[in-house]
Amino acid sequence: MYKLKLNQPDFECVDGPFAGRKYKTGQTYAEIPPNEAHRFEGLSGLNGLNKGGKITHDT
C-alpha cells in the first residue's frame, strides 16, 4: 500500500492508464502511477512497484 507524502499536494491523473484517478493526502492506495511514484511513500511489507504500476508483496 502507498500513501501520498505529506508535503505533496493532492492531484488527479489526466492521461494514461490512471487517467481520472484522484490521489489525496491521508488515503492509502494499492496502485499508483509509476511516473508519480516519487510523490508517495510505501507502507511496510511491500517491495514497491512492478512494471504495470501494481504493488508487489514481500514473500
Backbone as a ProteinNet text record, in pm:
[ID]
protein_1_A
[PRIMARY]
MYKLKLNQPDFECVDGPFAGRKYKTGQTYAEIPPNEAHRFEGLSGLNGLNKGGKITHDT
[TERTIARY]
84.6	0	89	33.4	105.8	21.2	89.1	24.3	98.1	22.4	81.3	161.8	284.1	367.5	298.1	319.8	253.6	287.3	405.2	444.6	398.7	322.2	274.6	128.8	94.7	-45.9	-128.5	-258.1	-349.6	-341.4	-365.6	-362.8	-452.6	-483.7	-562.6	-483.7	-474.8	-408.4	-499.5	-441.1	-520.9	-502.9	-402	-385	-323.3	-318.4	-261.8	-359.3	-310.9	-398.1	-456	-400.6	-451	-536.2	-571	-649.6	-779.4	-808.6	-931.1	-917.9	-808.4	-788.9	-736	-793.7	-752.8	-674.5	-571.4	-485.9	-483.9	-519.4	-532	-448.5	-392.3	-314	-399.4	-340.1	-408.5	-478.6	-498.2	-561.3	-454.1	-488.1	-393.7	-438.9	-340.8	-365.7	-286.1	-348.7	-281.8	-203	-251.1	-184.7	-159	-41.6	-9.1	56	46	108.9	261.1	327.4	473.1	549.2	501.8	572	551.8	465.6	443.3	486.6	559.2	597.5	675.9	750.4	828.9	741.5	612.5	520.1	466.3	492.3	433	537	488.7	571.3	507.1	589.9	540.5	518.2	415.4	388.8	454.9	482.1	560.4	502.5	592.3	552.5	550.1	601.2	595.9	733.2	758	883	875.8	759.2	746.4	660.8	682.2	601.6	662.8	576.3	624.4	601.7	633.4	625.5	484.8	382.3	245	189.9	271.4	224	150.3	155.8	88.1	188.8	139.2	227.6	278.2	392.5	445	469	437.4	446.7	575.8	627.5	739.7	693.4	781.9	745.9	839.3
-118.1	0	124.2	230.7	356.7	472.2	574	697.8	813.7	915.6	1037.8	1103	1145	1210.9	1338.1	1370.4	1486	1617.5	1628.2	1753.4	1761.9	1664.1	1661.8	1706.3	1789.2	1829.2	1715.2	1717	1622.7	1643.8	1537.1	1552.4	1449	1474	1383	1354.9	1228.4	1191.1	1228.7	1283.1	1329.9	1247.3	1158.5	1073.9	940.8	850.7	718.4	626.5	511.1	410.8	453.5	557.3	604.8	731.4	768.7	889.5	887.5	1000.5	1014.7	974.9	910.5	871.6	990.9	1009.6	1118.9	1061.5	1131.3	1089.9	1201.9	1166.4	1264.7	1224.9	1325.4	1303.7	1233.1	1134.1	1063.2	936	915.7	794	695.5	566.3	463.9	407.9	366.6	318.3	191.9	97	-27.2	-8.6	79.2	106.8	256.2	288.6	429.1	441.1	558	575.8	572	485.3	471.5	602.3	687.5	813.6	916.6	887.3	975.8	909.7	798.8	721.6	805	904.7	989.7	1069.4	1082.4	1156.8	1073.2	943.6	851.5	789.6	743.4	662.7	525.5	422.4	286.4	251	173.9	126.8	-8.3	-50.4	-171.8	-295.9	-389.5	-517.2	-521.4	-416.4	-410.9	-382.8	-437.4	-412.9	-287.7	-254.9	-140.1	-173.5	-103.2	-118.5	-218.5	-293.3	-370.5	-285.2	-334.3	-252.2	-205.2	-276.2	-236.4	-134.5	-89.1	8.3	-54	-185.7	-255.2	-290.3	-303.5	-333.7	-476.6	-498	-633	-654.6	-772	-802	-874.6	-850.7	-929.5	-1072.6	-1168	-1308.3	-1370.1
0	0	0	-51.9	-64.9	-14.4	36.9	78.3	13.6	-22.4	-74.3	38	8.7	109.6	158.6	284.9	345.4	276.7	218.2	152.8	7.3	-38.8	-177.4	-184.4	-282.1	-298.1	-357.8	-329.6	-393.2	-544.5	-620.7	-766.2	-832.4	-959.2	-1042.2	-1169.1	-1206.7	-1331.8	-1447.9	-1552.3	-1665.4	-1792	-1794.2	-1912.1	-1871.9	-1968.3	-1942.5	-1870.5	-1826.9	-1765.9	-1630.3	-1568.6	-1439.9	-1454.8	-1577.7	-1603.7	-1524.1	-1462	-1384.4	-1238.3	-1202.9	-1063	-984.4	-864.6	-776.7	-660.4	-620.6	-509.5	-407	-281.6	-174.8	-54.3	11.9	132.9	237.8	304.6	412.2	369	239.2	190.7	146.6	148	103.3	-31.1	-109.7	-245.4	-272.3	-339.1	-377.5	-506.6	-593.8	-721.5	-732.6	-783	-806.9	-944.2	-1005.8	-1136.6	-1123.9	-1197.8	-1186.6	-1207.3	-1296.3	-1322.3	-1211.3	-1113.9	-999.5	-868.8	-876.3	-756.9	-656.1	-703	-612.5	-516.4	-546	-460	-344.2	-346	-249.8	-158.3	-42.3	46.4	55.8	52.7	64.5	210	236.2	370.8	388.1	509.1	536.5	470.3	439.6	382.3	231.4	166.7	20.8	-37.1	-153.3	-224.6	-309.9	-360.3	-449.2	-569	-675.4	-795.8	-891.7	-958.4	-1072.2	-1196.7	-1313.3	-1434.5	-1466.9	-1421.8	-1450.2	-1352.8	-1257.5	-1161.1	-1045.1	-1035.4	-926.7	-818.5	-699.1	-587.8	-594.2	-535.2	-518.4	-370.1	-320.7	-178.6	-146.3	-24.5	25.7	44.4	21.2	43.6	143.7
[MASK]
+++++++++++++++++++++++++++++++++++++++++++++++++++++++++++

